[in-house]
Structure formats: C-alpha cells, structure tokens
Amino acid sequence: MLPCIQKQLDRIRDNTSYQASSLAAATAIATGLLLLVSQLTAPAIAMRQQEDQQMALALVMPSERYSNNILATAKSFRLDGRTYQLFTAFDNGVSAGYVVETEADGYAGPIKLMIGLDERLQIIGVRVLSHAETPGLGDKIEVSKHKWITSFDGLSLANTGDDKWQVKKDGGQFDQFSGATITPRAVVRQVHQTLRDMESVANQQATEQLSAAEQGASS
C-alpha cells in the first residue's frame, strides 16, 4: 500500500476512535447528570404529589372530620375484578369515614372518581379527578362545569333504593346530559357499585374487629 494512502487510513481510524471515545464520555456525563437531577428533584416531586393528593381528598373529606394522617392509611383492594384505592379516616381513634378512588368506564375512556363516605357509608361528596369525555357534553361531570356531580351528596344504600341508582332515562333519579347519556350513566353505576363493595368491606372489618375483641377477652 502506498505510504500516503496508509497515512490517510491511519488518520481516519484515529479520528473514528476519538469520536467514539468522545461520544461514550458525553453519554456517561449526560447519564450521570440525569441521575443527579433525578435524585435532587425526587423529594420535591414526591412532596408535590402528596400535596395534590391531600387537596383532592379535601374535596370529598373535610379535614375537620378526621385527626389522623389519612394518606398513611392508603391501601388497594380488589373485589370481583374491580380495583379500589382506599383511605380510612379516624377521629381520636374512632372510624370517621372513608375515601375511595375508583374508575368508571366512560364514553371516551376511564373516568377516575374520588368518593368520600362517612362512617355510615353515606356519601359526603363525589369528584372527578380525570377523564377524557367530550367537551361541552360529557365534561359536565366536572363540578366546575355543572353541579350534577353534587346530586350524590347525602345518598347511601340505606336511603336510596337500588332502582333509583340510574339516570332518569333508565327509570332512576339522576339527570342525564343531552347528547351524552353514557357518561352520567357510567358514573352513577360506578358510584352505586362502590357503595355496595364498601358495604362488604365494612362488614368484613366489623367481623374481624369483633373476632379480635372476643379473642382478647378470652385470653
């Protein structure tokens, strides 16, 4: 091979090796910086998420109703394929109610709901946390757009018969939206189902507490 060609090839190899080394070094530095930023910002992000969750809880469970750290009671449970996130409120050690996160199957996708219940499983409030329903139609489930969602306030399985937990078009007591019946129907159905599932959970807890008390008395 001619000397001039050999020199050119050596120069190309050296240049390629330098570029590869530079790229590797730059990638390592970038990765390190990303990890450092993630470590520095993670606590702030976690705190902000906790604050947002606390604000959401306050919409359906006023802080004067409980004295415990309600966020610390969070637990998930499944019942017949339905998934819930449950928060339990206590006031001086006595059960004061529950907050339940659940999802309804809306027209355009999941509708994330937060439902506040008192100790008798009567609804304190229901709010929509997120959804993808049609603007101007299905989005009336938002309390900022319409007062419809407040029609659940004060209701329970004890004071509202099963046949009433439907939109008026289906023979129930809840208004539907013009051109968007599927959305309110889905929310009503899921709120009703949540009450029924929470009744099962409350009965199970009561049974477990009674059993524990009996065991303590016999020991």
VMD Tcl script that draws the C-alpha trace (Angstrom):
set ca {
  {0.00 0.00 0.00}
  {1.26 3.47 -0.83}
  {2.55 5.47 2.19}
  {0.18 8.38 1.52}
  {-2.86 6.07 1.48}
  {-1.68 4.32 4.65}
  {-1.35 7.65 6.45}
  {-4.85 8.63 5.36}
  {-6.31 5.34 6.67}
  {-4.49 5.75 9.98}
  {-5.85 9.27 10.28}
  {-9.41 8.03 9.66}
  {-9.01 5.24 12.25}
  {-7.63 7.66 14.82}
  {-10.44 10.13 14.14}
  {-13.11 7.41 14.39}
  {-11.65 6.13 17.65}
  {-11.56 9.66 19.04}
  {-15.18 10.29 18.06}
  {-16.31 7.00 19.65}
  {-14.45 7.80 22.85}
  {-15.89 11.32 22.92}
  {-19.42 10.01 22.38}
  {-19.03 7.45 25.16}
  {-17.71 10.10 27.53}
  {-20.51 12.50 26.67}
  {-23.11 9.78 27.18}
  {-21.64 8.87 30.56}
  {-21.64 12.52 31.67}
  {-25.23 13.05 30.47}
  {-26.39 9.89 32.27}
  {-24.67 11.00 35.45}
  {-26.26 14.43 35.27}
  {-29.71 12.94 34.70}
  {-29.30 10.67 37.72}
  {-28.14 13.58 39.84}
  {-31.06 15.78 38.77}
  {-33.47 12.90 39.43}
  {-32.09 12.40 42.93}
  {-32.26 16.11 43.69}
  {-35.80 16.62 42.39}
  {-37.39 13.33 43.56}
  {-38.20 14.58 47.10}
  {-39.79 17.77 45.76}
  {-41.85 15.84 43.23}
  {-43.00 13.36 45.89}
  {-43.98 16.23 48.19}
  {-45.93 17.93 45.39}
  {-47.75 14.69 44.58}
  {-48.65 14.26 48.24}
  {-49.93 17.84 48.40}
  {-52.04 17.30 45.27}
  {-53.48 14.09 46.72}
  {-54.26 15.85 50.01}
  {-56.08 18.61 48.12}
  {-58.08 16.02 46.20}
  {-59.02 14.24 49.43}
  {-60.18 17.52 50.94}
  {-62.78 17.85 48.17}
  {-64.71 14.85 49.50}
  {-63.49 14.52 53.10}
  {-63.23 17.83 55.01}
  {-60.20 17.88 57.32}
  {-62.34 18.70 60.39}
  {-63.88 15.23 60.13}
  {-60.67 13.37 60.99}
  {-57.49 13.72 63.05}
  {-55.19 11.04 61.60}
  {-52.76 11.11 58.69}
  {-55.28 9.84 56.16}
  {-52.71 9.45 53.38}
  {-50.79 6.96 55.51}
  {-53.80 4.63 55.57}
  {-53.83 4.12 51.79}
  {-54.32 0.57 50.62}
  {-55.54 -1.08 47.45}
  {-58.05 -3.89 47.25}
  {-59.84 -5.84 44.55}
  {-63.34 -7.22 44.62}
  {-64.71 -9.30 41.76}
  {-62.15 -7.78 39.39}
  {-62.78 -4.19 40.47}
  {-59.79 -2.27 41.87}
  {-60.04 0.41 44.54}
  {-57.69 2.68 46.46}
  {-58.97 3.14 49.99}
  {-58.15 5.77 52.62}
  {-59.61 5.47 56.11}
  {-60.40 8.49 58.28}
  {-60.20 8.31 62.07}
  {-61.10 10.87 64.70}
  {-59.40 10.18 68.03}
  {-59.06 6.52 67.11}
  {-62.69 6.09 66.06}
  {-63.60 5.39 62.43}
  {-64.89 8.59 60.84}
  {-65.29 7.54 57.23}
  {-63.57 6.54 54.03}
  {-62.28 8.00 50.80}
  {-62.33 5.69 47.80}
  {-60.65 6.12 44.43}
  {-62.22 4.15 41.60}
  {-62.81 4.28 37.85}
  {-65.96 4.29 35.74}
  {-65.98 3.14 32.13}
  {-66.83 6.36 30.32}
  {-67.68 7.05 26.69}
  {-64.12 8.09 25.82}
  {-62.19 6.07 28.39}
  {-61.78 5.69 32.16}
  {-63.32 8.30 34.45}
  {-61.31 8.48 37.66}
  {-63.53 9.20 40.66}
  {-62.93 10.05 44.30}
  {-65.79 9.30 46.68}
  {-65.99 10.44 50.30}
  {-68.13 8.42 52.73}
  {-68.95 8.96 56.38}
  {-68.81 6.18 58.96}
  {-72.33 5.05 57.97}
  {-71.29 4.86 54.29}
  {-73.34 7.91 53.39}
  {-71.83 9.96 50.59}
  {-70.11 13.18 51.67}
  {-69.10 14.06 48.14}
  {-68.03 12.73 44.76}
  {-65.50 14.40 42.47}
  {-63.99 13.57 39.09}
  {-60.19 13.51 39.16}
  {-59.62 12.88 35.46}
  {-61.49 11.92 32.30}
  {-61.45 12.20 28.51}
  {-65.17 12.79 27.91}
  {-66.44 15.08 25.14}
  {-66.00 18.81 25.91}
  {-69.33 20.58 26.20}
  {-71.22 17.31 26.68}
  {-69.73 14.62 28.91}
  {-67.45 17.02 30.76}
  {-70.44 18.25 32.77}
  {-69.43 15.64 35.31}
  {-66.81 18.18 36.44}
  {-68.08 20.26 39.35}
  {-66.55 23.36 37.76}
  {-68.73 22.85 34.68}
  {-72.00 21.73 36.26}
  {-73.45 20.94 39.68}
  {-74.64 17.48 38.56}
  {-71.93 15.62 40.48}
  {-73.27 17.10 43.75}
  {-76.53 15.17 43.29}
  {-74.81 12.25 45.08}
  {-74.31 14.23 48.29}
  {-76.06 12.65 51.26}
  {-77.09 9.48 49.44}
  {-76.48 5.93 50.67}
  {-77.74 2.43 50.07}
  {-79.94 2.87 53.14}
  {-81.81 5.95 51.88}
  {-81.78 5.29 48.13}
  {-83.20 2.09 46.63}
  {-81.29 0.11 44.04}
  {-83.80 1.04 41.34}
  {-83.03 4.74 41.88}
  {-79.33 4.37 41.06}
  {-79.85 5.04 37.37}
  {-80.31 8.05 35.11}
  {-83.90 9.15 34.61}
  {-83.91 7.76 31.07}
  {-83.44 4.30 32.63}
  {-86.01 4.86 35.35}
  {-83.71 6.23 38.06}
  {-83.42 9.57 39.81}
  {-80.29 11.08 38.23}
  {-80.40 13.56 35.39}
  {-78.69 12.66 32.14}
  {-76.95 15.10 29.81}
  {-78.45 15.99 26.46}
  {-76.40 14.10 23.87}
  {-74.22 12.39 26.47}
  {-76.21 9.82 28.40}
  {-73.39 7.26 28.51}
  {-71.17 9.44 30.70}
  {-73.56 10.11 33.62}
  {-74.87 6.55 33.38}
  {-71.32 5.23 33.85}
  {-70.65 7.47 36.85}
  {-73.94 6.59 38.55}
  {-73.31 2.89 38.01}
  {-69.80 3.04 39.46}
  {-70.76 5.15 42.49}
  {-73.54 2.67 43.26}
  {-71.18 -0.28 42.81}
  {-68.60 1.36 45.06}
  {-71.17 1.76 47.84}
  {-72.09 -1.91 47.54}
  {-68.47 -3.01 47.61}
  {-67.66 -0.74 50.53}
  {-70.59 -2.21 52.45}
  {-68.97 -5.62 52.02}
  {-65.60 -4.25 53.15}
  {-67.12 -2.53 56.20}
  {-68.98 -5.70 57.20}
  {-65.78 -7.71 56.90}
  {-63.86 -5.20 59.02}
  {-66.58 -5.27 61.67}
  {-66.45 -9.06 61.77}
  {-62.66 -9.03 62.13}
  {-62.80 -6.42 64.91}
  {-65.44 -8.42 66.77}
  {-63.40 -11.60 66.44}
  {-60.27 -9.81 67.71}
  {-62.20 -8.40 70.68}
  {-63.57 -11.85 71.58}
  {-60.10 -13.40 71.40}
  {-58.72 -10.63 73.61}
  {-61.46 -11.15 76.17}
  {-60.89 -14.91 76.33}
  {-57.12 -14.68 76.73}
}
mol new
graphics top color blue
foreach p $ca { graphics top sphere $p radius 0.5 }
foreach p [lrange $ca 0 end-1] q [lrange $ca 1 end] { graphics top cylinder $p $q radius 0.2 }
display resetview
